Amino acid sequence: MEEKEIQARIEKGRSLIRTGYDPTDYSDYHTDQDLMKPQPPLVKAPMTDNIIDLPISFEGIWYNHDFLNIINSRSSHRVFTEEKMSLLQLSFLLWCCQGVKDIRGKAYATLRTVPCGGARHQFEAYMTIQNVEGLKDGLYHYLPMGHKIEFLKEIEDIKGFISKSLEGQSWAAKANVVFYFSMDFYRVEWRYGVFAHRVALIDAGHITENIYLASTALDLGGCAIGSVDGKYCDETFGLDGQNESIFYAHPVGTVSLKDSQKEQDFYAFVKEAGW
């Protein structure tokens, strides 16, 4: 790629982030919400009939209640022990990152455990699951309205899929669950129109931070990943790639303090480069 093209792409990316610099006159622009066009569904409908209830009571689960300790000990983990994760732990993680607490109006918006601009919550959570109590390995989709998951399909080489889907980051293939987040574009565009996409990218970070904190509270670990092969993920999970596309991931698995040196080895390049 030539330098001119590189700089053009960098500028395009920067323009998405900057506010107050666009000279375009938007005084006559109206979003579809302004125009009273029909609102899109608050969540995606189930894709299958293979629906599984998740436990919603967390009284029986151990987790760290010391919030400051959770904040101070939160870190990214890339080494997993491959021990079994409980269904209750998975339920806890899903509730903390996408759970629906209430509905605003008759069906205007969902109020969830994470903040989101305009309460649009334009994300769908898909998962690869392996070695989780009571579940067979395969691909899943979260149904937040009823706090359920649906089994989509088995996959012949789940570890191979995870590695390829995350651009060769094979360490993630040992995670008990890899969350793949898609964006339902019109769900946020309906309200914010041409301004939607910057807001949406900000909102995505709220989700993974809650996963980090919930994982830390459970003595689990993980790492948010932006390097995702969206086209490959969309094809595998059955998304159209135009109106909905996967763009973000977060593996979570069982971890051990005994692997602290292995975790440090991921940063050996820093020492080697003298940075």
N, C-alpha and C positions, 0 to 999 in steps of 0.2 A: 504494500500500500504506500502510495506516495505521501510525502509530508503534507502537501496541500489538502489531500483527502483526510488525513489524520486530524489536522487542525479543524477542518470543517465539521467532522464528527464530534470532536471535543466541544466545539462551540454550540452545536446542536444540543448536546447533553447539558451544557451550562445554561442554555436558554430555558430548559425545562425547570431549572431550579430558581433562577432569578425572578424576583417580583418587582414591579414598579419600573421596569426598563422597556416594556413593550409599548411602542408608540401607536399601536393599532387602536382605533376608536371602537370600543365595545358598547357604546351608548344605545345602539339599536339591536344589540344581541340579546336573545332570550333562550333560556334553557328549555328543555321539554317539560320540566316541572312548571316553569313560568307559563308555558303555553297550555298547561292543563292536559297534557297527553297522558295516556294511561301509565300508571306506575308499574315497573317490572316487579316480578315476584321477589319477596324478601329473602328467600332461600331457593336453592335448586331442588327440584322434586327428586324423589328417590329414583335411582337408575335401574334397580332390580327389586325383586320380592324377598331377597335374602337379608332381612332386617334383624338386627340383634340389639336387644335392650342393654344399656349400660347401667351399672349401679350408680345411683345418684347420692346415696348417703355415704359420707366419708368419715363417719364416726369410727369405723374399724380400721382406718389406715393410719400408719405412723407417718408423721411429717414434722419437720422442724418448725416450731412456733416462734422462734427468735428471728424477727424480721431483719434486724441489723446484722445478725450473723449470716443470714441468707444473702443479703446485699454484699457483705464483705467477702464471702466465700464463693460467690458466683464467678465462674470462669468457663471458658470453652473446653470441651473434652472431645478427644478424637480417638481414645483408646477404650474399647468396650470389652467387658469380661464374657459376654454372651451367656450370662445366667438368665434364668427365666424372669420376665416381668409379670406382675400380677395384672389381672383385668381391672382391678380397682385403681391401680396406678395409672393405667392407660386412660381410664375414665376421668381421673383427677386432672391429668394433663389436658385432655380435650375440653373439660369444663373450664379450666383456667384460661385457655387461649381462645375459645370460641363459644362458650356456653351462653345460652339465651336466658336472661334473668326476667325480662318483661317485654311487653309489646307497647309501643307508643301509639296512641290512637287506636282505631279499629284494626288497621293493618298498615300503618304508615312506616314504622321502623322497628327493628329489634334493638333492645337495650341489652348489651352483653357484658361479659367480664373484662373486655378490653375496650378502650375508647376508639372512636372512628368518626371522621368528619361527617357531619350531617346524619350520623347513625346509619350510614348506608351499608356498612359491613358487606362490602363487595367481594369478599373472599370465600372460597370453598376449600375445605380441607380434605385432601386425599392422603392415603397412607399405604406404605408397604409395611406389613406386620409379619414378624417371625419370632417364634419362641415367646409368645405371650399366652399366659394361662387361659385355657378354654377356647382359644381361637386357632383355626388352622391358618397356616402361612398363606399369604397372598395379598391382593390389592383390596383396599377398602375405601369407603367414602363416609364422612361424618354427616349426620342428619341433626343439626343443632336444635330444631324446634322440639324434638322429643328426646334429645340427648340419647341418640341411638347411632349405631354404625350399620352400614350395609356391606356385605361381602360382594365384591365385584367379580373377581375371578382368581383362580390359581395362576401362577406363573412358573414356568419350568425352571428358570435359573434366576431366583430372586436376587441373589447377591450380585450376579452379573448385571442385572437390570439396574440395581442401585448404583453400582460403579459407573456404568455407562451414562445413566441419567444425570449424574453429578460430575460429568466431564472427567472421569477417571479417578475420582477421589475414593479409592477402594477402601479406605479405612471405614467409611460410613456403612459398608456392607455388613458389618458386624452389629449394627444398631438393632435393637428390638423393634423400633418403629422409626420410619422416616416420614415426617410430615411434608407433603407437597402442597403448596398453596397456589391456587389458581385465582385469577381475577375475572369476575363476571363484569365486563367493561360497562355495559349499559346500566347496570345497577347503580353505578356512581355517576356515569355520564348523564343520566336522566336528571339528576339534581344539579350537577356542576358543569355539564357540557364540555366546552373546550378547555376548561380549567381543571377538569377532573383528575388528570393523571398525576400531577405533582402531589395533590392531596392524597391520592391513593397510595403512592409510594411511601409517603410519611406514615400512613396508617399501618402499612405492612410491618413496620418495625415494632409497633405496639404488641403485635401477636407473638413474635419470636422472643421479645423480652419477657413476656409472661411465661413462655415455655422455659426459658432459662431459669426464672425464679422458681417456678413450680418444680422443675427437675431438681434444682438445688435443694429445695425443701424435702424432696423424697430421697435424697442421696443418689440421684441418678445424674447423668451428664449428657451433654450434647453440644452442638455447634450449628449456628445458623449459616446457611450457604446460599450465596447469590449466583454461583456458577452452576447453572442448571441448563440442561439440553431441553428447552421447552417443547420443541417439535416432537422429539422422541417421547417425552412424558405425555404430551397431549394424545399422541397416537396410542400409547399403551393404556392410558386410563379412559380412552374413548371420548375425548373432547374435540370440538371442531377447530380449535386453534385460532379462530377469528373472533367469535363473541366471548369465548372463554379460553384462557390459556394459563398454563402453569409457569411460574416465574421465580419461585422462591422455595427453599427447602430447609428442614431442620431435623437431622437425625437425633434420636435420644436412645440411650441404652444404659445398661448397668455398668457401673464403674467401680474402681478400687483404688485406694490410696497407694497400694503397692505398685501401681503403674505410673506413679508421678514422674519417674525418670523417662519412661517411654513418652509421656506427654511432652516433656522438655525436649526430647529428641526432634520433635516437629520444628523446633526453632533453632536447630543446630546451625542453619544457614546464617543466622544473625551473627553468631560468634565467628563463624568461618569468614564472613565478609567484613568483620571488624566494625559493624554498625553499632 
